[in-house]
Amino acid sequence: MNYADTTAPIYAELIREQGDVPGEVRRTAEEVMRDLSRVIQMPPAGLGPNGGQMAPMAQVSPMAPLQ
């Protein structure tokens, strides 16, 4: 998914200069998850390791400072 050409001219310029680093990271992470799923049996999304419901994670802004 590439929104660079329509929504953020600055982002489009960075992609032209540096490449689509977030897109490459996303593709690599998806590939690693596929590889791991062949080796490690993972519970369905939203289920904990014992089959119970997991507590929702706190929503953290990507721009929020680390504490």
GIFEN-V5322 format. One line per field, one symbol per residue. phi: phi as a letter, one per 20 degrees, with the letter a starting at -180 (. if undefined). burial: # if it has 16 or more other ideal C-beta (glycine too) atoms within 10 Angstrom, else .. A space follows every 10 residues. Layout:
phi->???
burial->???
This chain:
phi->.cegfddbgf fffffffdne ffffffffff ffffffffdd fdfggndffe nefefffffc ffefffd
burial->...#...... ....#..... .......... .......... .......... .......... .......
